[in-house]
Amino acid sequence: MHNVLFLCTGNSARSIVAEVLLNALGEGRFAAFSAGSKPVGSVNPGALEVLQDHGHAVAGLRSKSWDEFAGSDAVRVDTVITVCDNAAAESCPVWNGAPQSLHWGLPDPAGVAGEEARRKAFADTYQALRDRISGFVAAGQSQA
């Protein structure tokens, strides 16, 4: 099992969507998690909506701190993927394991104004992450 941690600052949208997608597309070879450096404490409704629109279960999703994945007693992390530029630029904790780090910078759909524009932004983010994760799975965890 290859453990992947998706990071974003707030852990409310992009990283949550990525977690769900990799767990769904990973064919049992991957366990995905997500966290944020400054978690907002709740999952963005737009993220929940786009996931549900594509048939994904959303029960139990939560915004959480990356501190849950740091230290020697945390789950071993094989790959850390930042999905926002802010998280990529921050000093990360020490992860259990020696993970490879990747950066998949995506615009924040939660910051888009207007209901229709926001829905489109979440749909675009979902598709971009789906494409990236499909390639990641096909490559068997190597560079995506």
DRENMI-259755 format. One line per field, with one value per residue (C-alpha): x, y, z; residue in three letters; residue number from 1. Coordinates in pm, 1 decimal. Each point is the difference from the previous one (the first is absolute). Last residue first. Layout:
c1 <- (X,...)
c2 <- (Y,...)
c3 <- (Z,...)
resn <- (ala,...)
resi <- (NUM,...)
***
This chain:
c1 <- (286.9,335.8,-8.9,-294.7,-93.3,23.6,-364.0,-96.8,179.9,-148.7,-352.1,83.6,96.6,-309.3,-232.1,164.8,-58.8,-356.1,-88.3,160.0,-200.3,-323.5,84.7,69.0,-319.9,-201.4,167.4,-70.3,-366.0,-35.3,189.2,346.5,289.5,208.8,-116.0,128.1,359.7,227.6,207.4,364.4,94.4,321.3,177.1,199.3,151.2,-52.8,267.7,-205.8,-189.5,-21.9,198.6,-217.4,-19.9,155.3,-240.1,45.1,-186.1,-286.0,-47.1,22.3,-292.6,-28.7,297.2,71.3,180.9,101.0,94.4,-152.2,22.5,-303.5,78.3,184.9,341.3,-108.6,-218.0,-323.7,-245.5,207.6,-120.0,-313.0,-345.2,-302.1,-246.6,-149.0,-195.0,-284.9,84.6,-77.7,90.7,-259.4,134.0,-259.4,80.9,363.2,-97.4,-243.6,236.8,271.6,-243.6,-116.8,358.0,107.5,21.2,264.9,182.9,325.8,314.1,282.5,-256.5,-71.3,-91.4,25.5,21.3,62.2,129.4,18.1,-370.0,-79.5,113.4,-292.8,-240.3,258.3,183.5,-317.3,-109.0,337.9,25.0,-342.9,102.2,329.8,-176.7,-285.1,14.4,354.6,67.4,365.1,17.5,159.3,-71.8,158.2,61.0,53.2,108.8,-136.5)
c2 <- (1218.3,-126.9,-344.1,-134.9,-288.5,204.3,-81.6,116.6,333.0,43.7,-57.8,235.5,281.2,-40.0,-28.6,304.6,209.8,-131.2,78.9,343.6,77.6,-111.8,210.1,304.3,-59.6,-10.1,322.2,175.2,-102.4,117.7,327.5,72.5,-246.8,-37.7,-353.5,-114.5,63.9,-9.2,-316.9,-69.3,-367.5,-17.1,-327.8,-119.2,-344.7,-130.1,-121.0,-165.7,164.9,361.2,285.8,309.5,216.8,341.3,189.0,79.1,-304.7,70.6,348.1,-122.4,-237.4,-367.3,-126.5,-368.1,-199.3,-354.3,-301.9,111.8,-242.5,46.0,200.0,-125.0,132.4,356.3,183.2,-120.5,141.2,321.7,51.9,140.3,-120.4,95.3,-285.4,-268.1,-257.3,-43.9,132.5,-301.5,57.0,-15.4,274.6,256.4,-102.6,102.0,327.2,83.0,-88.2,216.3,287.9,-36.0,65.0,-256.4,132.8,94.0,267.9,-192.9,213.3,-223.5,-225.3,-369.8,-274.4,-378.3,-255.1,-373.6,-144.2,-345.9,-79.9,98.3,355.4,160.4,34.9,65.5,227.6,194.4,41.4,133.1,230.3,150.2,62.3,157.2,234.7,107.2,42.0,-79.8,368.4,28.0,-289.7,-340.0,-338.7,-290.2,-321.1,-342.1,-280.7,-339.3)
c3 <- (-1243.7,113.9,152.0,192.8,-235.2,-318.4,-72.8,349.5,-45.4,-346.4,133.9,287.8,-235.4,-218.3,301.0,157.4,-311.0,-29.3,362.1,-26.7,-315.1,167.6,306.9,-218.2,-198.0,322.4,116.7,-329.8,22.4,361.6,-28.4,137.7,-21.0,316.5,74.1,-339.5,112.2,-304.9,-36.0,79.2,-37.5,202.3,70.2,299.5,48.5,347.1,239.5,268.7,286.3,-116.4,150.6,-3.2,-310.7,-46.2,-222.0,-370.3,-129.9,240.6,-146.4,-360.2,34.5,-84.7,201.1,-49.5,268.8,-94.7,210.8,331.2,293.3,226.0,311.0,310.9,-108.5,-53.7,-245.9,-160.5,254.5,0.5,-358.2,155.8,-93.8,-210.2,4.9,-220.4,200.9,-244.6,-346.2,-218.9,-364.2,-277.3,-226.9,111.9,358.7,-46.8,-166.6,282.3,283.6,-151.6,-47.6,361.2,118.2,258.5,353.7,256.4,-195.9,11.8,29.1,-127.1,-158.6,-24.9,-241.2,-5.1,-277.7,31.0,-325.0,-158.3,47.5,-359.7,60.2,-181.3,294.5,273.8,-241.6,-76.6,362.1,111.1,-303.3,71.7,362.2,-107.3,-240.8,232.8,379.2,104.0,80.4,-109.1,-239.6,34.5,-155.2,189.6,-193.3,157.0,-236.0,102.5)
resn <- (ala,gln,ser,gln,gly,ala,ala,val,phe,gly,ser,ile,arg,asp,arg,leu,ala,gln,tyr,thr,asp,ala,phe,ala,lys,arg,arg,ala,glu,glu,gly,ala,val,gly,ala,pro,asp,pro,leu,gly,trp,his,leu,ser,gln,pro,ala,gly,asn,trp,val,pro,cys,ser,glu,ala,ala,ala,asn,asp,cys,val,thr,ile,val,thr,asp,val,arg,val,ala,asp,ser,gly,ala,phe,glu,asp,trp,ser,lys,ser,arg,leu,gly,ala,val,ala,his,gly,his,asp,gln,leu,val,glu,leu,ala,gly,pro,asn,val,ser,gly,val,pro,lys,ser,gly,ala,ser,phe,ala,ala,phe,arg,gly,glu,gly,leu,ala,asn,leu,leu,val,glu,ala,val,ile,ser,arg,ala,ser,asn,gly,thr,cys,leu,phe,leu,val,asn,his,met)
resi <- (144,143,142,141,140,139,138,137,136,135,134,133,132,131,130,129,128,127,126,125,124,123,122,121,120,119,118,117,116,115,114,113,112,111,110,109,108,107,106,105,104,103,102,101,100,99,98,97,96,95,94,93,92,91,90,89,88,87,86,85,84,83,82,81,80,79,78,77,76,75,74,73,72,71,70,69,68,67,66,65,64,63,62,61,60,59,58,57,56,55,54,53,52,51,50,49,48,47,46,45,44,43,42,41,40,39,38,37,36,35,34,33,32,31,30,29,28,27,26,25,24,23,22,21,20,19,18,17,16,15,14,13,12,11,10,9,8,7,6,5,4,3,2,1)
***
